[in-house]
Every structure is written in structure tokens, then in C-alpha cells.
Amino acid sequence: MTEMWAHTLTWTEVDPSRHPFELDEDATAALTDLVSVLLPSPEVAEEDRLRSLEPVTRFLVDRYGRWACGWNWAVGEGDTDGGVVGAWC
């Protein structure tokens, strides 16, 4: 799954000027509905919740492009070299 690691992306692959991205309220609601079916219930063990990261990442990459593979990486997250999300962990 190394192709899904954001730290392997080049600037060309993530440059916002090449990959514009905006979601209005309707698109956000539609995306939430599509992704929510990929997530386990809140009652399951932590291990099961972590297993949902791969299918959600693949879904987002298939839909928006490889640049979306870092969607869940928080700033200062040591195991993944940090990322853009400021309040995930």
C-alpha cells in the first residue's frame, strides 16, 4: 500500500493549482454518505476502526486522485511523517 502513503507524492502530484478541490454543502453531504458506509460502528475495537482507513483512502484516491491519500494524516504524526490535518488525533 505504499502508493497510498502521502510522503511518497511529488509536488506535481499534490500542487493545489493542478488539483483544485472545493466542496459545497451538497457535495459534502453526498461524500459523507458515501464514506460512512465504509466505516465500522463506533462500538468496535480500535483495531477494527484502523482497518477502515485503507478502504476510505482507496475510495478517496479513486474519486479525487492520488493526492487525496493523506486525508487522515495529522501534523506531528510520527508514524506517517505528519500531514495537513490539524485536529485529527
N, C-alpha and C positions, 0 to 999 in steps of 0.2 A: 504494500500500500504506500510505498514511498512517493509515488506520483501524486498522492494526496497530502503530502507534507508541504505546507506553505513556505518553509525555509528553502526549498529547492526551486522556487519560482524565480524567474528573472524579472527585472524591472519592466521589460516589454510585456510580460505576461500579466502584470498587475497594474500597469500605468492607468490611472483613472481617466486620462484623456482618451485612451484607446478602448476602455471598458466602462463607459458611463453606466451608472446604476442609480435609479430612483424608484421608490415605491410609493404610490399614493395609498390612501386608506383602503380602497377596494382591493388593490393588489396585495397589500399586507395581509388582509383578511383571507384572501384566497391562498396565499403562500402558507399562512398559519394552518389552514385546514389541510393542505397537502402534506405538510411536515408532521403535523400532530399524529397522524396515523402511523408514523414511523417510530414514535416514542413509546416506551413502556409506561405502565401505570406508575404513579408516584410510590406505590406501596412495595415495589420490588426492590431487591437488594441493589446496593451501589454498583456491583459488578454488572448487573443487567442493564442499568442505565448507561454505563460506559459503552456497552455493546451497540447502543443506538447511534453513537457518534459516526460510525462508518456508513450506515445506510443514509443518514441525513446528509453527511458530507457528499456521498456519491450523488444523491438526488440534487443537491445544490450545484455541484460541478456539472452534472448533465444538463441542468436547466440554464445556468448562467455562465459557465465556463470554468476553467481550472483555477482562475484567480479566487474563486469562492471557497477554496479548500481550507482557508484559515479562519473560517467564520467563528470558530469557538475558541480561538487562542487568546488568552488574556495577557496583558502586559506583565512581564516579570514571571511568566510561567516557565520555570526552568526546564521541564522535560520537553518542551516544544520550541524553545528559543524565544518565547514571548510573542505577542501579537497585538492586534488592534483593539480588542475589546477591553474596556476599562473597568468593568464591573461584573465579570463572569464568575470568578472564583469566590 
